[in-house]
Amino acid sequence: MWRDVVLVAVGGAIGTAIRAGVTLALGDDLGPALVPIINVVGAFAIGVLFGWRSRMPGSARAQRVQLFVGTGVLGGFTTYSALAVEAAGPAMLWWGVGTVALGTAAAWGGLMWGRGGRRQR
C-alpha cells in the first residue's frame, strides 16, 4: 500500500517537473495554447498506457507501472486545473470545452493504440 503511494508521489513530482520544463521552454512561443496541448498529449499517453495495461489484467508489475506513469507522471504532467482557471471567463468557455473534447478523443485513440487496435471483449 505505501509503496503505491510513493510510486504516485514520485511520479507526480516528475510529471510536474516535466510540465514546468515544457512551460519554461515553450510558454512564450505557444502562450495560452500550451495548457490544452499538454492536456491533450497527456490524455493520449494515458490512453496508450491504459490500453497497454488492459492487455495484462493480472500483472502486479503492470499495475505498478500504471500507478507510477499514469496516475503519477501523467497526472502531474496534465493540468486540467490550470485549464479550468483559464477557461473561467465566458469568452474562454469554448477553449475549455474544446480541450476536454479533444482530450477525450485523444485518450480514446491512445487506448485503441495501446490495445493494439483491438477492442476489449
C-alpha positions as a printed NumPy array, in Angstrom:
array([[  0.   ,   0.   ,   0.   ],
       [  2.662,   2.562,   0.988],
       [  4.793,   1.566,  -1.987],
       [  1.888,   2.535,  -4.253],
       [  1.577,   5.931,  -2.565],
       [  5.299,   6.531,  -3.002],
       [  5.123,   5.495,  -6.676],
       [  2.335,   8.006,  -7.324],
       [  4.026,  10.779,  -5.331],
       [  7.408,  10.373,  -7.041],
       [  5.758,  10.04 , -10.446],
       [  3.662,  13.149,  -9.79 ],
       [  6.754,  15.147,  -8.867],
       [  8.452,  14.029, -12.083],
       [  5.395,  14.836, -14.212],
       [  5.042,  18.264, -12.638],
       [  8.724,  18.976, -13.241],
       [  8.359,  17.932, -16.889],
       [  5.33 ,  20.216, -17.303],
       [  7.235,  23.103, -15.696],
       [ 10.176,  22.485, -18.052],
       [  7.894,  22.415, -21.099],
       [  6.215,  25.611, -19.895],
       [  9.567,  27.359, -19.466],
       [ 10.779,  26.153, -22.854],
       [  7.628,  26.766, -24.899],
       [  5.395,  29.065, -22.851],
       [  6.422,  32.273, -24.59 ],
       [  6.005,  30.724, -28.042],
       [  2.672,  28.96 , -27.502],
       [  1.067,  31.22 , -24.901],
       [ -2.388,  30.103, -23.775],
       [ -2.395,  27.206, -26.273],
       [  0.23 ,  25.386, -24.206],
       [ -2.136,  24.15 , -21.47 ],
       [ -4.565,  22.479, -23.897],
       [ -1.676,  20.955, -25.853],
       [ -0.176,  19.495, -22.675],
       [ -3.559,  18.124, -21.636],
       [ -4.341,  16.519, -24.999],
       [ -0.871,  14.958, -25.272],
       [ -1.171,  13.706, -21.687],
       [ -4.664,  12.314, -22.321],
       [ -3.382,  10.403, -25.355],
       [ -0.46 ,   8.994, -23.358],
       [ -2.804,   7.952, -20.537],
       [ -4.995,   6.199, -23.105],
       [ -1.993,   4.337, -24.533],
       [ -0.917,   3.297, -21.046],
       [ -4.373,   2.053, -20.051],
       [ -4.731,   0.21 , -23.362],
       [ -1.391,  -1.497, -22.777],
       [ -2.408,  -2.256, -19.192],
       [ -5.679,  -3.863, -20.319],
       [ -3.684,  -6.487, -22.212],
       [ -2.26 ,  -7.858, -18.936],
       [ -5.039,  -7.631, -16.35 ],
       [ -3.465,  -9.757, -13.604],
       [  0.039,  -8.299, -13.697],
       [  1.195,  -6.651, -10.477],
       [  4.119,  -5.085, -12.351],
       [  1.794,  -3.537, -14.929],
       [ -0.326,  -2.151, -12.093],
       [  2.755,  -0.508, -10.545],
       [  3.712,   0.964, -13.931],
       [  0.17 ,   2.323, -14.28 ],
       [  0.355,   3.919, -10.831],
       [  3.784,   5.456, -11.409],
       [  3.415,   6.558, -15.03 ],
       [ -0.36 ,   7.019, -15.384],
       [ -1.507,   8.378, -12.061],
       [  1.851,   9.876, -11.096],
       [  3.846,  11.167, -14.067],
       [  0.981,  11.814, -16.473],
       [ -1.324,  13.014, -13.704],
       [  1.331,  15.552, -12.716],
       [  2.07 ,  16.439, -16.338],
       [ -1.515,  17.201, -17.311],
       [ -3.06 ,  20.232, -15.774],
       [ -6.807,  20.343, -16.111],
       [ -6.966,  22.581, -13.045],
       [ -4.986,  25.262, -14.913],
       [ -7.349,  24.823, -17.85 ],
       [-10.326,  25.387, -15.539],
       [ -8.827,  28.649, -14.313],
       [ -8.009,  29.826, -17.846],
       [-11.465,  28.879, -19.134],
       [-13.32 ,  30.56 , -16.235],
       [-14.163,  33.642, -18.278],
       [-17.191,  33.424, -20.605],
       [-15.099,  34.218, -23.682],
       [-12.795,  31.277, -22.946],
       [-15.504,  28.696, -22.263],
       [-15.106,  27.255, -25.777],
       [-11.394,  26.777, -25.042],
       [-12.164,  24.544, -22.056],
       [-14.944,  22.596, -23.765],
       [-12.834,  22.052, -26.868],
       [ -9.852,  20.89 , -24.842],
       [-11.946,  18.394, -22.892],
       [-13.45 ,  17.086, -26.147],
       [-10.028,  16.77 , -27.801],
       [ -8.589,  15.182, -24.65 ],
       [-11.376,  12.616, -24.604],
       [-10.822,  11.778, -28.267],
       [ -7.052,  11.585, -27.703],
       [ -7.493,   9.281, -24.695],
       [ -9.787,   7.013, -26.723],
       [ -7.312,   6.958, -29.627],
       [ -4.456,   6.212, -27.252],
       [ -6.474,   3.437, -25.627],
       [ -7.105,   1.807, -29.   ],
       [ -3.434,   2.153, -29.921],
       [ -2.326,   0.752, -26.573],
       [ -4.598,  -2.248, -27.074],
       [ -3.03 ,  -2.846, -30.447],
       [ -6.124,  -1.678, -32.302],
       [ -8.295,  -4.361, -30.719],
       [-11.481,  -3.71 , -28.827],
       [-11.704,  -5.361, -25.457],
       [-14.326,  -8.066, -25.192]])
